[in-house]
């Protein structure tokens, strides 16, 4: 797979392992409070990556990875307009 830039994790209720061994161009992973089980990112290579945690996160929704390049973790507050 190529050309995939973002993996958006949502409603994860069972453990997930994603292998980037046959993928390229992945730069960003997003997660939110609906990710309630462990996510493993394996064989992700040496490129730089970003994980964006959108709004509240769930303590049980751990993300582990083996990204060999620089990794940036952003916590992004979601605001509601009234």
PyMOL CGO cylinders between C-alpha atoms (Angstrom):
from pymol import cmd
from pymol.cgo import CYLINDER

trace = [
    CYLINDER, 0.00, 0.00, 0.00, 1.30, 3.43, -0.82, 0.3, 1, 1, 1, 1, 1, 1,
    CYLINDER, 1.30, 3.43, -0.82, -0.11, 6.90, -0.56, 0.3, 1, 1, 1, 1, 1, 1,
    CYLINDER, -0.11, 6.90, -0.56, -1.74, 6.27, 2.83, 0.3, 1, 1, 1, 1, 1, 1,
    CYLINDER, -1.74, 6.27, 2.83, -0.76, 9.24, 4.96, 0.3, 1, 1, 1, 1, 1, 1,
    CYLINDER, -0.76, 9.24, 4.96, -3.07, 8.91, 7.98, 0.3, 1, 1, 1, 1, 1, 1,
    CYLINDER, -3.07, 8.91, 7.98, -4.34, 5.96, 9.99, 0.3, 1, 1, 1, 1, 1, 1,
    CYLINDER, -4.34, 5.96, 9.99, -7.46, 7.09, 11.89, 0.3, 1, 1, 1, 1, 1, 1,
    CYLINDER, -7.46, 7.09, 11.89, -8.22, 4.89, 14.89, 0.3, 1, 1, 1, 1, 1, 1,
    CYLINDER, -8.22, 4.89, 14.89, -11.80, 5.03, 16.15, 0.3, 1, 1, 1, 1, 1, 1,
    CYLINDER, -11.80, 5.03, 16.15, -14.15, 2.58, 17.87, 0.3, 1, 1, 1, 1, 1, 1,
    CYLINDER, -14.15, 2.58, 17.87, -11.35, 0.08, 18.56, 0.3, 1, 1, 1, 1, 1, 1,
    CYLINDER, -11.35, 0.08, 18.56, -12.88, -2.45, 20.95, 0.3, 1, 1, 1, 1, 1, 1,
    CYLINDER, -12.88, -2.45, 20.95, -10.42, -5.31, 20.35, 0.3, 1, 1, 1, 1, 1, 1,
    CYLINDER, -10.42, -5.31, 20.35, -6.62, -5.43, 20.27, 0.3, 1, 1, 1, 1, 1, 1,
    CYLINDER, -6.62, -5.43, 20.27, -5.16, -4.36, 16.90, 0.3, 1, 1, 1, 1, 1, 1,
    CYLINDER, -5.16, -4.36, 16.90, -1.76, -4.94, 15.31, 0.3, 1, 1, 1, 1, 1, 1,
    CYLINDER, -1.76, -4.94, 15.31, -0.97, -2.93, 12.19, 0.3, 1, 1, 1, 1, 1, 1,
    CYLINDER, -0.97, -2.93, 12.19, 2.14, -3.77, 10.17, 0.3, 1, 1, 1, 1, 1, 1,
    CYLINDER, 2.14, -3.77, 10.17, 3.68, -1.08, 8.02, 0.3, 1, 1, 1, 1, 1, 1,
    CYLINDER, 3.68, -1.08, 8.02, 6.06, -3.58, 6.38, 0.3, 1, 1, 1, 1, 1, 1,
    CYLINDER, 6.06, -3.58, 6.38, 4.33, -3.34, 2.99, 0.3, 1, 1, 1, 1, 1, 1,
    CYLINDER, 4.33, -3.34, 2.99, 3.17, 0.26, 3.36, 0.3, 1, 1, 1, 1, 1, 1,
    CYLINDER, 3.17, 0.26, 3.36, 4.76, 3.58, 2.61, 0.3, 1, 1, 1, 1, 1, 1,
    CYLINDER, 4.76, 3.58, 2.61, 3.96, 7.24, 3.13, 0.3, 1, 1, 1, 1, 1, 1,
    CYLINDER, 3.96, 7.24, 3.13, 2.26, 6.79, 6.54, 0.3, 1, 1, 1, 1, 1, 1,
    CYLINDER, 2.26, 6.79, 6.54, 3.02, 9.92, 8.54, 0.3, 1, 1, 1, 1, 1, 1,
    CYLINDER, 3.02, 9.92, 8.54, 0.17, 10.31, 11.04, 0.3, 1, 1, 1, 1, 1, 1,
    CYLINDER, 0.17, 10.31, 11.04, -1.93, 8.21, 13.40, 0.3, 1, 1, 1, 1, 1, 1,
    CYLINDER, -1.93, 8.21, 13.40, -5.00, 9.72, 15.08, 0.3, 1, 1, 1, 1, 1, 1,
    CYLINDER, -5.00, 9.72, 15.08, -6.75, 8.32, 18.13, 0.3, 1, 1, 1, 1, 1, 1,
    CYLINDER, -6.75, 8.32, 18.13, -9.63, 9.33, 20.40, 0.3, 1, 1, 1, 1, 1, 1,
    CYLINDER, -9.63, 9.33, 20.40, -11.62, 8.20, 23.45, 0.3, 1, 1, 1, 1, 1, 1,
    CYLINDER, -11.62, 8.20, 23.45, -13.33, 5.39, 21.51, 0.3, 1, 1, 1, 1, 1, 1,
    CYLINDER, -13.33, 5.39, 21.51, -10.05, 3.44, 21.28, 0.3, 1, 1, 1, 1, 1, 1,
    CYLINDER, -10.05, 3.44, 21.28, -10.40, 1.19, 24.33, 0.3, 1, 1, 1, 1, 1, 1,
    CYLINDER, -10.40, 1.19, 24.33, -7.92, -1.60, 23.53, 0.3, 1, 1, 1, 1, 1, 1,
    CYLINDER, -7.92, -1.60, 23.53, -4.20, -1.80, 22.80, 0.3, 1, 1, 1, 1, 1, 1,
    CYLINDER, -4.20, -1.80, 22.80, -2.99, -0.87, 19.31, 0.3, 1, 1, 1, 1, 1, 1,
    CYLINDER, -2.99, -0.87, 19.31, 0.45, -2.00, 18.13, 0.3, 1, 1, 1, 1, 1, 1,
    CYLINDER, 0.45, -2.00, 18.13, 2.16, -0.37, 15.17, 0.3, 1, 1, 1, 1, 1, 1,
    CYLINDER, 2.16, -0.37, 15.17, 4.93, -2.71, 13.97, 0.3, 1, 1, 1, 1, 1, 1,
    CYLINDER, 4.93, -2.71, 13.97, 7.45, -2.65, 11.12, 0.3, 1, 1, 1, 1, 1, 1,
    CYLINDER, 7.45, -2.65, 11.12, 6.87, 1.07, 10.68, 0.3, 1, 1, 1, 1, 1, 1,
    CYLINDER, 6.87, 1.07, 10.68, 10.35, 1.84, 9.35, 0.3, 1, 1, 1, 1, 1, 1,
    CYLINDER, 10.35, 1.84, 9.35, 12.60, 4.81, 9.93, 0.3, 1, 1, 1, 1, 1, 1,
    CYLINDER, 12.60, 4.81, 9.93, 10.43, 7.68, 8.71, 0.3, 1, 1, 1, 1, 1, 1,
    CYLINDER, 10.43, 7.68, 8.71, 9.30, 10.37, 11.12, 0.3, 1, 1, 1, 1, 1, 1,
    CYLINDER, 9.30, 10.37, 11.12, 5.78, 10.06, 12.49, 0.3, 1, 1, 1, 1, 1, 1,
    CYLINDER, 5.78, 10.06, 12.49, 3.09, 11.90, 14.42, 0.3, 1, 1, 1, 1, 1, 1,
    CYLINDER, 3.09, 11.90, 14.42, 0.41, 10.60, 16.78, 0.3, 1, 1, 1, 1, 1, 1,
    CYLINDER, 0.41, 10.60, 16.78, -2.51, 12.97, 17.34, 0.3, 1, 1, 1, 1, 1, 1,
    CYLINDER, -2.51, 12.97, 17.34, -4.69, 12.27, 20.37, 0.3, 1, 1, 1, 1, 1, 1,
    CYLINDER, -4.69, 12.27, 20.37, -7.99, 14.02, 19.67, 0.3, 1, 1, 1, 1, 1, 1,
    CYLINDER, -7.99, 14.02, 19.67, -9.88, 15.20, 22.73, 0.3, 1, 1, 1, 1, 1, 1,
    CYLINDER, -9.88, 15.20, 22.73, -10.08, 12.85, 25.71, 0.3, 1, 1, 1, 1, 1, 1,
    CYLINDER, -10.08, 12.85, 25.71, -8.21, 9.57, 25.44, 0.3, 1, 1, 1, 1, 1, 1,
    CYLINDER, -8.21, 9.57, 25.44, -8.91, 6.23, 27.09, 0.3, 1, 1, 1, 1, 1, 1,
    CYLINDER, -8.91, 6.23, 27.09, -6.26, 4.84, 29.44, 0.3, 1, 1, 1, 1, 1, 1,
    CYLINDER, -6.26, 4.84, 29.44, -6.85, 1.33, 28.08, 0.3, 1, 1, 1, 1, 1, 1,
    CYLINDER, -6.85, 1.33, 28.08, -6.25, 2.49, 24.50, 0.3, 1, 1, 1, 1, 1, 1,
    CYLINDER, -6.25, 2.49, 24.50, -2.44, 2.33, 24.61, 0.3, 1, 1, 1, 1, 1, 1,
    CYLINDER, -2.44, 2.33, 24.61, -0.54, 2.68, 21.35, 0.3, 1, 1, 1, 1, 1, 1,
    CYLINDER, -0.54, 2.68, 21.35, 2.88, 1.05, 21.04, 0.3, 1, 1, 1, 1, 1, 1,
    CYLINDER, 2.88, 1.05, 21.04, 5.10, 1.48, 18.03, 0.3, 1, 1, 1, 1, 1, 1,
    CYLINDER, 5.10, 1.48, 18.03, 8.53, 0.73, 16.65, 0.3, 1, 1, 1, 1, 1, 1,
    CYLINDER, 8.53, 0.73, 16.65, 8.95, 3.87, 14.56, 0.3, 1, 1, 1, 1, 1, 1,
    CYLINDER, 8.95, 3.87, 14.56, 12.72, 4.31, 14.23, 0.3, 1, 1, 1, 1, 1, 1,
    CYLINDER, 12.72, 4.31, 14.23, 12.53, 7.97, 13.20, 0.3, 1, 1, 1, 1, 1, 1,
    CYLINDER, 12.53, 7.97, 13.20, 11.48, 10.95, 15.31, 0.3, 1, 1, 1, 1, 1, 1,
    CYLINDER, 11.48, 10.95, 15.31, 8.01, 10.66, 16.82, 0.3, 1, 1, 1, 1, 1, 1,
    CYLINDER, 8.01, 10.66, 16.82, 5.82, 13.63, 17.74, 0.3, 1, 1, 1, 1, 1, 1,
    CYLINDER, 5.82, 13.63, 17.74, 2.87, 13.19, 20.12, 0.3, 1, 1, 1, 1, 1, 1,
    CYLINDER, 2.87, 13.19, 20.12, 0.18, 15.89, 20.06, 0.3, 1, 1, 1, 1, 1, 1,
    CYLINDER, 0.18, 15.89, 20.06, -2.74, 16.16, 22.46, 0.3, 1, 1, 1, 1, 1, 1,
    CYLINDER, -2.74, 16.16, 22.46, -5.41, 18.19, 20.69, 0.3, 1, 1, 1, 1, 1, 1,
    CYLINDER, -5.41, 18.19, 20.69, -8.30, 19.63, 22.66, 0.3, 1, 1, 1, 1, 1, 1,
    CYLINDER, -8.30, 19.63, 22.66, -11.59, 19.50, 20.81, 0.3, 1, 1, 1, 1, 1, 1,
    CYLINDER, -11.59, 19.50, 20.81, -13.85, 22.46, 21.44, 0.3, 1, 1, 1, 1, 1, 1,
    CYLINDER, -13.85, 22.46, 21.44, -17.59, 22.58, 21.05, 0.3, 1, 1, 1, 1, 1, 1,
    CYLINDER, -17.59, 22.58, 21.05, -19.32, 25.63, 19.70, 0.3, 1, 1, 1, 1, 1, 1,
    CYLINDER, -19.32, 25.63, 19.70, -22.53, 26.51, 21.48, 0.3, 1, 1, 1, 1, 1, 1,
]
cmd.load_cgo(trace, "trace")
